Amino acid sequence: MGRIEMEAGAEPRNGERRRGIDRVIMLLEALLKHRAPMRVGDIARMINAPRSTTYEIVNSLLEAEMLENVGTEGYVYFGRAMHLFGWAYSHHNAHYRRIIETLDKMAAETGETVQLCGLRGNKYVVLDCRDSPGPFRISSDVGVEVPIPWTASGRLLVGHMSEEALRTFIPAGDYKLPDGRTIAPDEFFTDVALARRQGFSETAALADRFTWCMAAPIRDGHGAVNRTLCFVLPVDTPEARRSELLALLRERAGGLSLVGS
């Protein structure tokens, strides 16, 4: 596994080494958010770390095959060891295996886009997805962070929080939709309360004017909603079809919950 040579002018080693673990996490997060190979110097700037420290970390991760060289221009990206870590998690976590099997089955049964969703910090992410095979495909990139108010799932995932906590938790700019419309925070808080009471959430034409989203909670062993199961449908899906899919969604999400809803 080739090492990356330090650029001319790179800083010498210093007290930053004691923060090595934090730097590793920040580096991996930077690559995940960028979603493409990066040069080491660019990574150093993105995580605000000395180039010498970044090169040292990158070379250690290259040796461990957690990163790999991409091309001949000094770019790096996730390596095959990362795939093995993900494989181990998905194949040896019995609950997650059940979730994946459910995604596969629901997509095959319905022909619709099915997603597993959750939170990362104060953002919503798609954790896994099965896209519709139809001509009108709707999908979201796995791992891309999206403002919580844009989503049906977000309304369920923050259902345990008070309005006061939500005002602090969600950045003010996250209420502005991609097309320039703005969701009033009080309207969002009302939606969160409704989702909590009824045990599901539906939104239409928020992040995308062409989509209707519905989500149902997957509860952990303490009853908390830490994941959701979702359908992403064309916005003009007939009401009878939506009702049918919502019933299926709630049934399957309830079956995946570790405690009763």
N, C-alpha and C positions, 0 to 999 in steps of 0.2 A: 504494500500500500504506500503510494508516494507521499512524501511530506511536502508541505507548502513552504517555500523559502520566504523569509521576512523581506519586506520591501525596504529599500534604502531609507534611512532616517527613522526606522522603528525605535520606539522607546525601549530602554533596558528594563530588566525585571525590577520590580519594586514591591511595595507593600500590598499591591492589588492581588497578589497570589493568594492571600488569605481569604479572598472572596471568590475563590475558584468555582465553588459549587453554584453560587448565585450566577456567576457569569455563564456557566454551562447552560443553566436553565434559560437565561435570557437569550443566549445564542440559538438554542433550539426553538424557542418561541418566535424569534425573529424570522427564522427560516420558515416556520409554519405560517406566519402571517404573510410573508412575502410570496409563498407558494411557488417558488422557482429558485434555481441555483443562484448563488450570490458570490461575489468576490470577498475575500477575507477583509480587505480594507473597508468595504461597504458595510459588512457586518459590524466591524469595530465602531464605525460611526453610528450605526443604527442603535447599538446597545450602549453607546457612550463609554466604551472601554478602550484602554491603551491597545495599540496594534500589537505590541509584544505579547500582552496577555492573551489577546484573541488568537494570534498565531499559535501560541503554546496550547491553548485549549483545542483549536481545530486539529492540530497534529495529533494530539492524544485521541481525539474522536475518530480521526482517520485510521489510526492504528487499531482501534477497537471496532472498526467497520460500522460505527454509528453514523459516520459521514463518508462520502466518497467524492473523488475528484470528478468533475464534469467538464469534458473538453480539455483544451490546452491553455486556456486563458486564466487559470487560477480560480475557477469557480468550484464551489462545493455544494453538496446537497445531501439529503438523508441517504444513508447507506443500508445495506441489506440486513444488518443487525437490527435496525429499527423495525423492519418488516417482521423479523423473528419475534421481537418483543410484542408487537401487535398480534401476531398469530397466537402466541402463548396466552395472551389475555383473552382473546376471543374464543379459544378452544378449551381453555381450562377454567373459565368462569361459567358455571352451569347456568346461572340466570341470564347472562349475556347470550349464551348459545340459544336459549329459549327465545329471547328477543329476536335474534337473527332469523331463526326458523319461522317465527311469526311474520316478520317482514317479507320473507320469501313467499310464504303461503298466501298472505293477503294480496301481494302484488299479482301472483298467479291467478287468484280467484277473481279479482276485481278488474285487473288491467289498468289500475290507477297508480299514481305516484304515492308511495308510502315512505314516511320518514320516521326516524328516531331522533328526538331533539332534546336538548338540555341547555344548561347555562355554563359559560366560562367567565368567571368574574361577573361583571354587570352587563354582559352581552349574551345573546341567544346564538346557539350554533346547531347545525344539523350534524348529528353524530354518525348517522348511517342513512342510506337512502336506496330505494329501489324505484327506478324511473318507469313511468308508463311506457309501454311499447307502441302506443298509438301514434298517429301522425302529429298530434298536437301535444308535444312533450313539455312538461313543466318539471324543472328540477332546481335544486339549490346545491351549491358546492359544499361538500362536507368540510367542516372545520372553519368556514368563513364566519367571522363574527358580525352579527347583525343587531341593531338596536332592538331591545325587548318590546317596545310599544308597536313595532311593525308586525308582530306575529300573534297568532292565536295561542301557540304554545307558551309564549312569554307571559300571557295573562294567567295561566295556570301555575307556571314555575315560580312566580312571585306571590302567589295567593296567600302565603303564610305571613306576609309582611304588612305592617300598618301603613296608612297613607303617609304618615310622617317619615317612616323608614324609606318608603318608595321615593319620596321627594329628594332624599339624600342619595339614594342608591342609583337612580337613573339620571344620567346627565341631561341637562335642559335641551341640548341640541338633538337628542335622540327622539324627540317627539316630532321632528320634521321629517316627512316622508320623501322618498327620492324624487317625486314629481313637484315638490315645493309645498304641498299641503302640510298643515300642522295639526296633530292630534292634541286637543286640549288635555292637560294633565288630569283635570277632574273627570273628564270623559273616560280616560284610561282607567282611573281608579274605580269608577263605576263598573267598567267592564271586568276588572279583576275581581271585584266583589261578586258579580254575577257568575263568573266562571267558577268561583269557589263554591257558590251555593248550588249550581246546577251540575257540577262535576264534568263539564266539558266547555270548550270555547270554539266559537266560529268567527272568522273575519272575512271580509270581502274587499278586494281591490285596494289593499293597503300598500305593501311593498311592491306589488305588481298589479296593475289595473285589470289584468286578465285572469286572476286567480281567486279561488274561494278556498280558504284553509279551515280545517277543523282539527281539533286536538283533544285527546283524552289523557288523563293522568296515569302514570305508572308510579305506584307508591312503594317506598322502601319499607323495611321491617318496622320502622317507627311511625309509619303513616305519612311521611313527608313525600311531596311530589318532587322527585329529582330527575325524572325523565318524562317525556310525553311520546305518545304514538300519534301520528298525524296523517291525514290525507291532504294532498294538494291537488285541487280540481280546477277545470275551466270554470270561470265565473258564471257562465251560462248553463251550468249543469242543472237539469230539472230538479225541482224541490223534492219530488218523490224519490229520485235517485240519491239525493243528498241525505234524506232521512234514512234510507236503507243503509248507506255507507256509515252514517253516524252511529247507528245501532250496532253495526259490526265493529266499528272502531272502539266503542265503549266496552263491548263484550271482550274483545281481545286485550285491550289495555287492562281491564279488570282482572283477566286471567293471568297477566304478567305481574300484577302487583303482589307484593309479599305480605300485605295485610289488606283486609277488606276496605273498600272505599266508603 
